[in-house]
Amino acid sequence: MLVKIILICLVLYMILNLFRAMRVMMKNDPKDGPMSRYIGRRVLTSAIIVIIILVAIGTGVITPNPRPY
């Protein structure tokens, strides 16, 4: 259960960074910093999510659906 809560929080953090990057892109203000900072955080968060899912499946904390259809 804790792993699922952590994954949900990371997904929300990833979405938050997506909207921050969009705001920087729309404002085009050099004081806000580069948009790539937020996009990089989003990519890093995605990689962390994939690693956590793989580790959780490998250790048996999360069981994958045996038949996806």
C-alpha positions as CSV (number, residue, x, y, z in Angstrom):
1,M,0.0,0.0,0.0
2,L,2.9,2.4,0.8
3,V,4.4,1.8,-2.6
4,K,1.2,2.8,-4.3
5,I,0.9,6.0,-2.3
6,I,4.5,6.8,-3.2
7,L,3.8,6.2,-6.9
8,I,0.7,8.3,-6.8
9,C,2.6,11.2,-5.2
10,L,5.4,10.9,-7.9
11,V,2.8,10.9,-10.7
12,L,1.2,14.1,-9.2
13,Y,4.7,15.7,-8.9
14,M,5.4,14.8,-12.6
15,I,2.1,16.4,-13.6
16,L,2.9,19.5,-11.5
17,N,6.3,19.9,-13.3
18,L,4.5,19.5,-16.6
19,F,2.2,22.5,-15.8
20,R,5.2,24.5,-14.5
21,A,7.0,24.0,-17.7
22,M,3.9,25.0,-19.6
23,R,3.6,28.2,-17.6
24,V,7.3,29.1,-18.2
25,M,6.7,28.4,-21.9
26,M,3.6,30.6,-22.1
27,K,5.1,33.5,-20.1
28,N,8.5,33.5,-21.9
29,D,10.0,35.4,-19.1
30,P,13.8,35.0,-18.6
31,K,13.6,35.5,-14.9
32,D,11.7,32.2,-14.4
33,G,14.5,30.1,-15.6
34,P,14.6,27.6,-18.4
35,M,11.8,25.3,-19.2
36,S,14.2,22.4,-19.5
37,R,14.6,22.3,-15.8
38,Y,11.0,21.3,-15.3
39,I,11.0,18.9,-18.2
40,G,14.2,17.3,-16.8
41,R,12.5,16.8,-13.5
42,R,9.6,15.2,-15.2
43,V,11.8,12.8,-17.1
44,L,13.7,11.9,-13.9
45,T,10.5,11.3,-12.0
46,S,9.3,9.0,-14.8
47,A,12.5,7.0,-14.6
48,I,12.2,6.8,-10.8
49,I,8.6,5.6,-11.2
50,V,9.6,2.8,-13.6
51,I,12.4,1.7,-11.3
52,I,10.1,1.6,-8.3
53,I,7.5,-0.4,-10.2
54,L,10.2,-2.9,-11.4
55,V,11.6,-3.3,-7.9
56,A,8.2,-3.7,-6.4
57,I,7.2,-6.4,-9.0
58,G,10.6,-8.1,-8.5
59,T,10.2,-8.3,-4.7
60,G,6.6,-9.3,-4.8
61,V,5.1,-6.1,-3.3
62,I,3.0,-5.5,-6.4
63,T,1.6,-8.4,-8.3
64,P,1.0,-7.7,-12.0
65,N,-2.2,-8.7,-13.8
66,P,-1.5,-12.2,-15.3
67,R,-3.9,-11.6,-18.2
68,P,-4.3,-8.0,-19.3
69,Y,-7.4,-8.7,-21.5
